Amino acid sequence: MAFTDWVTEPALRTVVCKHADAKKYVVNNVLTPGQTYEVKNETDEFIFVIDNTGKVGGYYKTYF
């Protein structure tokens, strides 16, 4: 799946954000704890979701 098509492709599944407390990055601006997000792609370490900005972003799995 090409990353340019992720926004229009159907979601693989949905996940719920558990927390947005990041040590190194500012995540609380784009993820809301308790909100459900559509998973567009997934790797061993990251989940790519459509965040609060309306764009696809990659986040550590620990947030979900």
Number of C-alpha atoms within 10 A of each C-alpha: 8 6 11 9 10 18 14 8 12 11 15 12 11 13 17 15 17 16 16 19 13 12 7 6 8 11 15 13 10 14 25 18 14 13 14 16 20 18 20 24 18 14 10 7 10 15 21 21 27 19 20 15 10 10 12 20 16 17 17 13 16 13 19 19
